[in-house]
Amino acid sequence: MRKIIITVLVFILTGLFFTSGFAQTPEESLKKAFPKLKFQSLQPSNIKGVYEVIYPNGILYYAPEVESIIVGDIIARDGRNLTQDKQQEILTKNIKEKLKDIPLQKALSIGKGKHTVMEITDPDCPYCRRASEFFSKRTDVTRQIFFYPISSHPKAADKVLYVFCAKDRAKAYEEAMSGKLDDMTFKICEDTQARELLKTHKDVAERLGVRGTPFFFVDGQTAVFGADIPRLEKLLRN
């Protein structure tokens, strides 16, 4: 009788061992379900059973139980956008690692304040214009501006070239960002160096992983998405 009991127990334990041995981890499940997805890391999210998928262009979520990708933002009860917070954390880390390779001498530099703000902007983006107006009223900021005109703004690239070809680039920048060029006929710059500079600016945004404008990197420490004026004010308070 004792032998039978021992045999059964061994069988049960062996069965458990092999079951756990063949169980898929969330990472294995994701790779099997979405073999073409190139991701950098996988970790638990704030929702039980759902994992953050960090990939080059942002964050996705994966539910292993149903082998499904979830696209969208997670918003906490207090209104915090947890997805955006994570994206800012990741982008801040990436920028700090890549900053040494960014040609800051190619940026349009405006101001000589104690705070340094690297800015990625589009002259036809209304939120970029709002942020530009905010910075134009400050004297405590040195701005390092890179342009990233998007295809849905067909005149934006020409406005950037107008800035690059101007004798007074800071003044031309204010003309572009204030909307003065919107209804004005201006000569489209065909200068080869200006066009190469525009390409360099676009490359900077893409190298840093920035997909939208405006974007700011304050004092080499903090990434800010969008024209979040209250946050910018807080970061520049001291």
Residue frames relative to the residue before (quaternion, step in Angstrom):
aa qw qx qy qz dx dy dz
M 1.0000 0.0000 0.0000 0.0000 0.00 0.00 0.00
R 0.6459 0.5278 -0.3132 0.4540 3.55 0.96 -0.91
K 0.6396 0.5383 -0.3255 0.4418 3.59 0.98 -0.83
I 0.6374 0.5362 -0.3223 0.4499 3.55 1.01 -0.82
I 0.6525 0.5205 -0.3065 0.4576 3.57 0.93 -0.94
I 0.6557 0.5120 -0.3043 0.4640 3.56 0.92 -0.95
T 0.6476 0.5280 -0.3172 0.4486 3.57 0.95 -0.86
V 0.6549 0.5123 -0.3050 0.4644 3.57 0.98 -0.89
L 0.6564 0.5167 -0.3100 0.4539 3.58 0.94 -0.91
V 0.6427 0.5160 -0.3152 0.4704 3.56 0.98 -0.87
F 0.6408 0.5310 -0.3175 0.4545 3.57 1.00 -0.84
I 0.6623 0.5073 -0.3019 0.4613 3.56 0.96 -0.93
L 0.6764 0.4939 -0.2924 0.4616 3.58 0.88 -0.96
T 0.6417 0.5197 -0.3178 0.4659 3.55 1.03 -0.83
G 0.6367 0.5319 -0.3162 0.4601 3.55 1.05 -0.84
L 0.6485 0.5098 -0.3127 0.4709 3.57 1.00 -0.84
F 0.6342 0.5496 -0.3238 0.4370 3.55 0.99 -0.86
F 0.7149 0.4476 -0.2648 0.4674 3.55 0.84 -1.00
T 0.6071 0.5514 -0.3581 0.4463 3.60 1.09 -0.66
S 0.6921 0.4614 -0.2793 0.4797 3.56 0.89 -0.97
G 0.6255 0.5597 -0.3374 0.4262 3.55 1.08 -0.67
F 0.7392 0.3954 -0.2199 0.4989 3.58 1.09 -0.71
A 0.4692 0.6681 -0.4557 0.3547 3.61 1.25 -0.07
Q 0.4055 -0.7253 0.5058 0.2318 3.56 -0.95 0.90
T 0.3954 -0.6536 0.5815 0.2800 3.53 -1.12 0.65
P 0.6608 -0.4913 0.3627 0.4363 3.64 -1.17 0.31
E 0.6465 0.5225 -0.3223 0.4530 3.58 1.02 -0.79
E 0.6535 0.5000 -0.3119 0.4750 3.59 0.97 -0.83
S 0.6341 0.5356 -0.3206 0.4564 3.55 1.04 -0.82
L 0.6579 0.5119 -0.3056 0.4602 3.58 0.95 -0.91
K 0.6648 0.5074 -0.3039 0.4563 3.59 0.91 -0.92
K 0.6678 0.4941 -0.3005 0.4687 3.57 1.02 -0.78
A 0.7094 0.4682 -0.2637 0.4561 3.58 0.91 -0.94
F 0.7987 0.1259 -0.0386 0.5871 3.58 1.07 -0.81
P 0.0987 -0.8663 0.4877 0.0443 3.60 0.52 1.18
K 0.6886 0.4853 -0.2886 0.4550 3.62 1.14 -0.52
L 0.5453 0.6255 -0.3999 0.3892 3.58 1.24 -0.18
K 0.1897 -0.7778 0.5925 0.0894 3.57 -0.68 1.11
F 0.0837 0.8138 -0.5684 0.0877 3.58 -0.35 1.18
Q 0.4830 -0.6952 0.4724 0.2455 3.52 -1.23 0.59
S 0.7984 -0.1043 0.0878 0.5866 3.56 1.03 -0.76
L 0.1894 -0.7498 0.6253 0.1051 3.51 -1.34 0.39
Q 0.1433 0.7932 -0.5780 0.1272 3.57 -0.78 1.00
P 0.6450 -0.5384 0.3602 0.4055 3.62 -1.15 0.50
S 0.3189 -0.7261 0.5766 0.1966 3.56 -1.10 0.72
N 0.6971 -0.4431 0.3437 0.4467 3.58 -1.27 -0.25
I 0.6657 0.4532 -0.2896 0.5172 3.58 1.29 -0.21
K 0.4888 -0.6868 0.4582 0.2817 3.54 -0.75 1.09
G 0.8230 0.2216 -0.1871 0.4884 3.56 -0.90 0.98
V 0.6774 0.4218 -0.2842 0.5315 3.58 1.30 0.01
Y 0.1943 -0.8154 0.5417 0.0625 3.57 -0.88 0.97
E 0.4504 -0.6509 0.5413 0.2836 3.54 -1.18 0.67
V 0.1375 -0.7618 0.6289 0.0720 3.55 -0.92 0.94
I 0.1414 -0.7935 0.5892 0.0575 3.56 -0.43 1.22
Y 0.0729 0.7893 -0.6036 0.0865 3.56 -0.69 1.11
P 0.7532 -0.4483 0.2164 0.4300 3.63 -1.16 0.41
N 0.7696 0.3696 -0.2071 0.4778 3.61 0.99 -0.72
G 0.8184 -0.1966 0.1172 0.5271 3.60 1.16 0.17
I 0.6000 -0.5473 0.4485 0.3732 3.53 -1.14 -0.80
L 0.0672 -0.7328 0.6758 0.0418 3.50 -1.15 0.84
Y 0.3000 -0.7247 0.5779 0.2255 3.56 -1.29 0.04
Y 0.1531 -0.7998 0.5782 0.0507 3.55 -1.06 0.81
A 0.1656 -0.7642 0.6195 0.0692 3.53 -0.97 1.00
P 0.3060 -0.8033 0.4793 0.1770 3.63 -0.10 1.26
E 0.6109 0.5949 -0.3584 0.3801 3.57 1.02 -0.78
V 0.7811 0.2391 -0.1338 0.5611 3.58 1.09 -0.71
E 0.3757 -0.7635 0.4496 0.2716 3.57 1.37 0.18
S 0.4785 0.6711 -0.4178 0.3823 3.55 0.89 1.01
I 0.3637 -0.6923 0.5863 0.2115 3.51 -1.19 0.76
I 0.1613 -0.7679 0.6143 0.0831 3.57 -1.01 0.85
V 0.1327 -0.7913 0.5952 0.0442 3.56 -0.80 1.06
G 0.5634 0.5906 -0.4347 0.3806 3.58 -0.80 0.97
D 0.5583 -0.6123 0.4551 0.3260 3.54 -1.35 -0.01
I 0.3059 -0.7011 0.6101 0.2067 3.54 -1.21 0.62
I 0.1136 -0.7977 0.5920 0.0184 3.56 -0.70 1.15
A 0.3520 -0.7456 0.5305 0.1967 3.58 -0.78 1.04
R 0.7015 -0.4721 0.3325 0.4177 3.58 -1.29 0.30
D 0.7036 0.4625 -0.2687 0.4677 3.57 1.04 -0.73
G 0.6238 -0.5815 0.3233 0.4101 3.58 1.29 0.20
R 0.4862 0.6647 -0.4433 0.3538 3.59 1.23 -0.10
N 0.3316 -0.7118 0.5850 0.2028 3.54 -1.03 0.85
L 0.2600 -0.8148 0.5006 0.1338 3.57 -0.07 1.32
T 0.6160 0.5464 -0.3417 0.4530 3.57 1.11 -0.66
Q 0.6763 0.4809 -0.2926 0.4751 3.57 0.91 -0.91
D 0.6078 0.5512 -0.3520 0.4503 3.59 1.04 -0.75
K 0.6689 0.4931 -0.2919 0.4736 3.56 0.98 -0.90
Q 0.6339 0.5298 -0.3309 0.4561 3.58 0.98 -0.81
Q 0.6493 0.5108 -0.3129 0.4685 3.57 0.99 -0.82
E 0.6299 0.5347 -0.3237 0.4610 3.57 1.04 -0.81
I 0.6798 0.4884 -0.2813 0.4694 3.57 0.92 -0.96
L 0.6838 0.4890 -0.2897 0.4576 3.56 0.89 -0.98
T 0.6091 0.5466 -0.3481 0.4573 3.58 1.04 -0.73
K 0.6599 0.5037 -0.2985 0.4709 3.56 0.93 -0.92
N 0.6675 0.5093 -0.3000 0.4529 3.57 0.93 -0.94
I 0.6666 0.5058 -0.3059 0.4541 3.57 0.95 -0.89
K 0.6279 0.5344 -0.3404 0.4520 3.57 0.97 -0.80
E 0.6761 0.4917 -0.2872 0.4675 3.56 1.03 -0.81
K 0.7597 0.3970 -0.1962 0.4762 3.59 1.06 -0.78
L 0.4610 0.7364 -0.4224 0.2585 3.56 1.25 -0.36
K 0.6286 0.5585 -0.3378 0.4230 3.58 1.04 -0.76
D 0.7078 0.4408 -0.2567 0.4886 3.59 1.20 -0.46
I 0.5448 0.6161 -0.3973 0.4071 3.58 1.31 0.01
P 0.3663 -0.7491 0.5060 0.2204 3.64 -0.73 1.02
L 0.1521 -0.8350 0.5243 0.0694 3.58 0.31 1.26
Q 0.5818 0.5854 -0.3737 0.4232 3.60 1.16 -0.47
K 0.6413 0.5173 -0.3186 0.4687 3.59 1.26 -0.32
A 0.5285 0.6340 -0.4102 0.3879 3.59 1.25 -0.18
L 0.4620 -0.6013 0.5563 0.3398 3.54 -1.31 0.34
S 0.1597 -0.8156 0.5531 0.0585 3.58 -0.49 1.19
I 0.0168 0.7856 -0.6160 0.0552 3.56 -0.83 1.07
G 0.8026 0.2575 -0.2075 0.4965 3.57 -0.89 0.95
K 0.1843 -0.7722 0.5993 0.1030 3.53 -1.34 0.35
G 0.2667 0.8000 -0.4942 0.2112 3.55 1.00 0.84
K 0.6601 -0.5354 0.3650 0.3801 3.57 -1.31 0.24
H 0.6739 0.4363 -0.2882 0.5219 3.58 1.21 -0.47
T 0.2143 -0.7661 0.5940 0.1198 3.56 -1.06 0.80
V 0.0154 -0.7986 0.6010 -0.0258 3.56 -0.78 1.04
M 0.2004 -0.7413 0.6302 0.1144 3.55 -0.74 1.11
E 0.0985 -0.8278 0.5514 -0.0303 3.52 -0.69 1.17
I 0.1069 -0.7553 0.6427 0.0704 3.56 -1.03 0.84
T 0.0606 0.8507 -0.5014 0.1455 3.52 -0.43 1.25
D 0.2379 -0.7247 0.6313 0.1402 3.52 -1.41 0.24
P 0.4426 -0.7419 0.4280 0.2656 3.63 -0.58 1.05
D 0.7185 0.4069 -0.2565 0.5024 3.61 1.18 -0.34
C 0.5019 0.6206 -0.4355 0.4162 3.58 1.28 0.26
P 0.4220 -0.7366 0.4603 0.2598 3.66 -0.54 1.10
Y 0.6486 0.5066 -0.3256 0.4655 3.60 1.05 -0.66
C 0.6034 0.5408 -0.3469 0.4724 3.56 1.15 -0.64
R 0.6511 0.5156 -0.3103 0.4626 3.56 1.00 -0.82
R 0.6277 0.5298 -0.3341 0.4622 3.56 1.03 -0.75
A 0.6675 0.4869 -0.2950 0.4799 3.58 0.96 -0.88
S 0.6339 0.5372 -0.3314 0.4470 3.57 1.01 -0.80
E 0.6292 0.5272 -0.3285 0.4672 3.57 1.02 -0.76
F 0.6220 0.5418 -0.3262 0.4617 3.57 1.05 -0.81
F 0.7150 0.4509 -0.2619 0.4657 3.59 0.82 -0.97
S 0.6074 0.5838 -0.3585 0.4021 3.60 1.08 -0.67
K 0.6798 0.4842 -0.2778 0.4756 3.58 1.21 -0.46
R 0.6512 0.5086 -0.3128 0.4684 3.58 1.28 -0.03
T 0.2305 -0.7704 0.5803 0.1288 3.55 -1.14 0.70
D 0.6190 0.5756 -0.3284 0.4215 3.59 1.30 0.01
V 0.6573 0.5129 -0.2884 0.4709 3.59 1.26 0.27
T 0.1874 -0.7031 0.6721 0.1374 3.52 -1.19 0.75
R 0.1698 -0.8179 0.5467 0.0574 3.56 -0.50 1.20
Q 0.1170 -0.7549 0.6431 0.0535 3.56 -0.98 0.94
I 0.0717 -0.8693 0.4881 -0.0316 3.53 0.03 1.37
F 0.0624 -0.7497 0.6586 0.0193 3.51 -1.02 1.01
F 0.3206 -0.7586 0.5403 0.1727 3.55 -0.94 0.91
Y 0.0105 -0.7787 0.6270 -0.0194 3.53 -1.08 0.85
P 0.0256 -0.8300 0.5572 -0.0074 3.62 0.43 1.20
I 0.2883 -0.7797 0.5346 0.1520 3.56 -0.81 0.99
S 0.6615 -0.5627 0.3407 0.3601 3.56 -1.21 0.60
S 0.6362 0.5395 -0.3409 0.4336 3.62 1.11 -0.54
H 0.6675 0.3802 -0.2887 0.5714 3.58 1.34 -0.03
P 0.1919 -0.8610 0.4570 0.1142 3.62 0.34 1.25
K 0.7127 0.4368 -0.2716 0.4770 3.64 1.11 -0.50
A 0.4715 0.7201 -0.4224 0.2842 3.57 1.25 -0.26
A 0.6595 0.5158 -0.3198 0.4436 3.60 0.89 -0.88
D 0.6418 0.5167 -0.3268 0.4629 3.60 1.01 -0.78
K 0.6382 0.5188 -0.3253 0.4666 3.58 1.07 -0.71
V 0.6203 0.5247 -0.3395 0.4740 3.58 1.06 -0.71
L 0.6567 0.5033 -0.3077 0.4699 3.59 0.96 -0.86
Y 0.5861 0.5616 -0.3534 0.4649 3.57 1.13 -0.68
V 0.6498 0.5112 -0.3057 0.4721 3.57 0.99 -0.88
F 0.6876 0.5042 -0.2830 0.4393 3.56 0.84 -1.01
C 0.7220 0.4456 -0.2445 0.4695 3.59 1.05 -0.73
A 0.5416 0.6382 -0.3973 0.3762 3.58 1.26 -0.21
K 0.5403 -0.6028 0.4739 0.3465 3.57 -1.17 0.59
D 0.7530 0.2273 -0.1270 0.6043 3.55 1.06 -0.82
R 0.2103 -0.8315 0.5024 0.1096 3.58 0.09 1.28
A 0.6199 0.5489 -0.3507 0.4376 3.60 1.01 -0.73
K 0.6596 0.4948 -0.3004 0.4794 3.58 0.98 -0.85
A 0.6534 0.5113 -0.3070 0.4663 3.57 0.97 -0.90
Y 0.6053 0.5526 -0.3455 0.4571 3.56 1.10 -0.73
E 0.6656 0.4953 -0.3031 0.4688 3.59 0.90 -0.90
E 0.6176 0.5375 -0.3437 0.4600 3.59 1.05 -0.70
A 0.6779 0.4921 -0.2863 0.4651 3.56 0.95 -0.90
M 0.7392 0.4449 -0.2394 0.4454 3.57 0.81 -1.04
S 0.6621 0.4922 -0.3111 0.4717 3.60 1.19 -0.45
G 0.5516 -0.6409 0.3763 0.3786 3.58 1.29 -0.14
K 0.4061 0.7382 -0.4627 0.2757 3.60 1.24 0.07
L 0.6732 0.5006 -0.2980 0.4554 3.58 1.13 -0.58
D 0.4748 0.7177 -0.4262 0.2791 3.59 1.22 -0.37
D 0.8062 0.2091 -0.0862 0.5466 3.58 0.86 -0.96
M 0.5686 0.5878 -0.3770 0.4349 3.54 1.25 0.37
T 0.3591 -0.7052 0.5645 0.2347 3.55 -1.03 0.78
F 0.0509 0.7992 -0.5943 0.0735 3.53 -0.64 1.13
K 0.5580 -0.6210 0.4395 0.3313 3.53 -1.17 0.65
I 0.3755 -0.7227 0.5371 0.2194 3.53 -0.84 1.01
C 0.3838 -0.7518 0.4968 0.2017 3.53 -0.66 1.13
E 0.1807 -0.7965 0.5724 0.0724 3.57 -0.85 1.02
D 0.3507 0.7738 -0.4712 0.2371 3.56 1.29 0.13
T 0.4825 -0.6988 0.4543 0.2693 3.57 -0.79 1.05
Q 0.6588 0.5132 -0.3129 0.4524 3.59 0.93 -0.84
A 0.6285 0.5288 -0.3337 0.4625 3.58 1.06 -0.75
R 0.6664 0.4955 -0.3012 0.4687 3.56 0.97 -0.82
E 0.6297 0.5140 -0.3315 0.4790 3.58 1.07 -0.68
L 0.6340 0.5281 -0.3229 0.4635 3.57 1.08 -0.76
L 0.6235 0.5283 -0.3328 0.4705 3.58 1.03 -0.78
K 0.6375 0.5198 -0.3214 0.4692 3.58 0.98 -0.83
T 0.6348 0.5274 -0.3231 0.4632 3.59 1.00 -0.81
H 0.6466 0.5226 -0.3165 0.4568 3.58 0.96 -0.86
K 0.6566 0.5020 -0.3077 0.4715 3.57 0.95 -0.87
D 0.6363 0.5393 -0.3185 0.4503 3.57 1.00 -0.85
V 0.6176 0.5476 -0.3444 0.4474 3.58 1.03 -0.76
A 0.6669 0.5028 -0.3016 0.4598 3.58 0.86 -0.96
E 0.6935 0.4772 -0.2770 0.4632 3.57 0.90 -0.93
R 0.6302 0.5354 -0.3304 0.4550 3.57 1.06 -0.75
L 0.6951 0.4611 -0.2663 0.4830 3.57 1.05 -0.75
G 0.4963 -0.6747 0.4221 0.3469 3.59 1.23 -0.24
V 0.4133 0.6996 -0.4818 0.3280 3.59 1.22 0.36
R 0.1275 -0.8251 0.5495 0.0322 3.57 -0.76 1.07
G 0.7886 0.2079 -0.1245 0.5652 3.58 1.23 -0.13
T 0.2777 -0.7521 0.5743 0.1654 3.54 -1.26 0.41
P 0.5906 -0.1885 -0.7808 -0.0769 1.50 -2.20 1.17
F 0.1507 -0.7517 0.6330 0.1072 3.52 -1.32 0.36
F 0.0892 -0.8079 0.5824 0.0119 3.57 -0.99 0.87
F 0.1157 -0.7483 0.6488 0.0750 3.52 -1.20 0.68
V 0.1668 -0.8593 0.4829 0.0247 3.52 -0.17 1.39
D 0.8711 -0.0642 -0.0008 0.4869 3.53 -0.87 1.10
G 0.6372 -0.5794 0.3182 0.3961 3.56 1.07 0.77
Q 0.6806 0.5168 -0.2659 0.4461 3.57 1.26 0.27
T 0.8441 0.1795 -0.0211 0.5048 3.57 0.83 -0.98
A 0.2826 -0.7488 0.5810 0.1482 3.55 -0.92 1.01
V 0.0663 -0.7834 0.6178 0.0156 3.56 -1.02 0.86
F 0.2309 -0.7676 0.5868 0.1144 3.55 -0.76 1.10
G 0.8456 0.1972 -0.1309 0.4785 3.54 -1.03 0.77
A 0.6193 -0.5419 0.4216 0.3809 3.53 -1.37 0.12
D 0.1175 0.8020 -0.5654 0.1526 3.55 0.61 1.21
I 0.1706 -0.8495 0.4937 0.0739 3.56 0.39 1.29
P 0.6456 0.5133 -0.3511 0.4433 3.66 0.83 -0.78
R 0.6693 0.4867 -0.3099 0.4680 3.59 0.95 -0.81
L 0.6367 0.5210 -0.3267 0.4652 3.57 0.98 -0.81
E 0.6353 0.5290 -0.3238 0.4602 3.58 0.99 -0.83
K 0.6568 0.5195 -0.3045 0.4539 3.55 0.97 -0.88
L 0.6802 0.4941 -0.2858 0.4600 3.58 0.95 -0.92
L 0.7350 0.4044 -0.2212 0.4973 3.59 1.12 -0.66
R 0.3806 0.7759 -0.4475 0.2300 3.57 1.28 0.08
N 0.7518 0.3962 -0.2248 0.4767 3.60 0.90 -0.84
